[in-house]
């Protein structure tokens, strides 16, 4: 790199740049527009006042002047794409103008200059220029060289006028931004002459707020909407930065829009799966609900009902009733949970499907319930059979089992469910409830079909002594569920969750032992002991509620190359040209954990991501995190898992299926996918 050094002279030069004055040979007493004329080698460029994603605007430091010197007047720029960046500046020669008003017999100027000239590499330049010209008594004696005057007038015509002038052919409708989005929108309306306008070029004045990338343009009649991307890390709008400005250019003229007020608007989520019809979404919900029966979340509960169907004394009529009650329990619970979810989101709560498992007391209650079921299946206590019999055979038990099946199905989002659940939070209430009911129909359908059709029932084995062994074997999935829920509790509240959950489980076993062995001292004494243990559990739940860690206080689960969810860091990765892969996950999501162990956290996947310079993000939704909830909503989802892949330079993600395979990760880098592959 070399630096131009030109002291006390009328020109300056550096690599690929020569600078000279555009000024008259003699000034008049009135204000005159003069400038610095930059002659730039072909293929090289210098910059505008907002240089864009990289580069730097030239600096003009007036260290001496015999008169008044105005601000630099910047001709309207062009966009200069460099690799994955966009800069704003001038290809070829340009004149940076300013106005002077003499107040002495000679116009004296001394200026220090700095500039940056770029092609792909950039070279800084420095210089010192001076000007000394006589000042005539009358304006008619101003003397310009014709060539310099023509250059001055040419670039003066490119300097933006005020947008309030009569020549401005558009009117500003509004400038809007949503704090949780990375965009800002400017709406212009053309005049009423009946012709559709040609969209002008628009450049943001504030390079710290908006990127220089060409905005997306939507045209509707005489209205133009420009959507600009916000700079990574820029302040949330509009509270932190209430106004902004732009330069509008039609190629021959330019206008400047200053201090435009930014209005806050609600963010608009992405279109849900291309606007699929409601009937297709309901079919997807039914299919997704049916597949849930195969998920590890639901199997321990469903096994209770299947075991009940195999037991003695379950004739066709009883089975029909059991199927109807189980289906009713599933449908009612899906409707209630769906309605509660929609009501809370309408009230502004940032929650999604599975929100019940983001509550530590709810998780503790499920731990106790599954613990009791497992003990009853294991036959630890003889009267424990009553619990199993209640769930397996009684009418109330059938309904309650349906309720429980829905409650614990939340951790699993299988195929077809993601799009359906995402649509449910965006559609009108009745349409959304139809999707929730569709999920319930799918979940209840396999068991109801077993109860209704005798041909299917005959395929079940006949009762026998083998049932005791099967009953004990089915306890182990329940124990595994308890262990998993204890882990979830630990993720929610820290090590105290593991400890308190285990102590409450111990207290339950103690209460069962007391109820059995102190029975001879009187039923009242035995049940008072049990009540004491229940009160202990309630105090434990209250403790968990008071000590549940907020999302920002929780230690991130992202390990190794995986980073916690941070919108600023993600935007910086975009700006650096990296691809971004986001794993929306939660500790209580079993599907998420399986995908991590089998695919995402394997050495093969890590090698693929590293080879392709992918920025990896693990968005942990174990707790209620409004930022992650908003990010899911932007993808048309409100449940996990969700896997979003943003290819380098792309802001539209590819959404992978909920059940991952390594081949799907490989396919991301084998072709340029651009749409949802779910």
C-alpha positions, 0 to 999 in steps of 0.5 A: 500500500502507498499513501499520497503525500501532497503538501500545500498544492492544488492536487493530490494523488495516490494509487489509482486516484488523482484529486484536483479542485473544481473551482473558478479561476476567479471567484465572485462575492456571492456563494459559489459551489466548488468541489474535489474532483476524484479521477479513479482508474477503471475498475476501482471505486471510491465511496458515498457518505454511507459506504455500505457493508465495508469501505469508508467515505472520504474525509475533508478536514478544512484547516483554514478558510477565508470565508464560510465553508458549507457541508459536503454535497454528496452525489447520489451513489450506486450499489457496488456488490463485492463478493457477498457484501454491498457497498455504496459509492461511485464507479469511475470519476466523481466530484464531492461538492461544497459551497463557499462564500468569500469574505476577503479579497482572496479565497484561501482554502487549506484541506487535509484529505483521506480516502479509500479506493477499492477494487477487491483490495482497498488502498488508503490515500492521504493528501493536503490541498490548498486553493488560492483565488482572487475574488472579484467585486461583482458576480459577473466576473466569476471565471470558470474553465468551461470543462471544469464548469461542465463537470461541476454542473454535471455532478451538482445535478446528481446531488439530492434535492429536498424531497419537499420540492415540487419535482419530487414525484412520490409521497412517503406513506410510512416507515415501519419496523417490528422490534423482533424482525431484521427489516424496515419498510418504506412505502412510497406512493406515486402521483395521481396521473394514472401511470404506474411508477418505475421503482426508483433506487433508494439508499439508506443514509444511516449505515449503522442501521440498514445494510446497503443490500438492495431492498426487496420491492413490492408494487401494488398499483401506485404504491411501492414498498421497499423492505430493507435489512437491518444491520446485525446488532442495530438497536431495536426499533423504533424506541432506540432510533425513532427516525431515519433517512434515505436518498431516492434516485430515478437515475437522472435526479435525486431527492433526500428524505430526512428524519422520517418517523419510524412506526412500530408494527406487529411482526408478520410471520412467514406464510404457513406452508404456502397457504395450504388449504384447511382440509389438508392441514387437518389431514396432516394433523390426523396423521401426525396424531396417529403417529404419536402413538408410536412415540416413546412419550405416549407408549407408556400411557397407551400400554396401560390401556392395551393391557386393560383390553387383554385382561379378563372381563372385558367384553365387546360392550365394555371395550366399546365404552372404554374406547369412547371414553378414551377418545373423549378424554383425548379430544376434550384435552386437546381442545382445552389445551389448544384453546388455552394456548390460543387464548394465552398467545392472543393475550401476548404470551410468548408460548407454544405447544408443550408449554405445560412442560415448561413449568417445573410443578407440572413436571414434578406432578408427572414424575409422581404420577408415572412413579406411582404407575411404575410401582403398581405395574411392578407389584411393589404393593398389592393394593397398587394393582388397583391403580392399574385396574382403575386406569385399565378398566374403569370408565373414569380411568379410560377418560383419565388415560386419554387426558394423560396421553395428550398431556405427555404427547407434547414432548413429541412432535412427529411428522406432519405435526409441525406444519399443523401446529404452526398453522393453528396459531395463525389461523382464525380460532375455529380453523385452529381448533379444527386442527387441534381436534384433528390431532386428537382424532389421530391420537385416539384413532388406533385405540378406538379402532381396536375397541370397535372392530372385533376382527382387530380385537381377536388378534390380541392374545388371550388372557393367561399367566403371561400377563403378570410378566408382561405387566411387570415388563411394562413398568420399565418404560414408566421408570425410564419416563420418570428418569427422563422427567427428572432430567427435565426437572434438573434442566428447569431448576438446576441440581435442586430439581434432581434432589427435590424430585428424588426426595418427593419420590422417596416420600411417596414410597414412604407414604405407601409403606406407612399406609400399608403397615400402619393400617392396623393402627387405624385408617385415619392414622394411615391416611394422615401420614399419606396426607403429610407426604402429599403436603410435602410434595405441594411445598416442593412444587411451590419451591420449584415454582419460586426457584425456576430459572429464567431463560437468561439465567440458565446455563446454555446447553450448547456444547462444542461448536453449537452456540446459544440462540442470539439474534445478533450473533446469527446476523453477524454470521449472515453478514460474514457469508456463513450458512446458519443451522438452527436446532430448535430444541427442548430438554422435554422433547424426546424427539429432539434428544433422539435426533441429537444423539443419532444425527446432530451431535455425531462426528459425521455431522460435525465434520460436515458442518465444519467443512462447509463453515456453518454457524451452529445454533442450539435454540433451547426452548426448555424454559419459556423464552420469548425470543425463541418463541418469536423465532419459531413463529416467524417460521410458521411453527410453535412446537419443537423440534424445528431444524432451520437451514439458512444457506449462505446469502439466503434469508429464506430457510429450508425446514428439515423434517422432525425425524432427522437422518444424516443423509438429510444433512449431507443433502444440504450441501450437495444441492442448493435447496431453497424450499421447505423439504418437510 
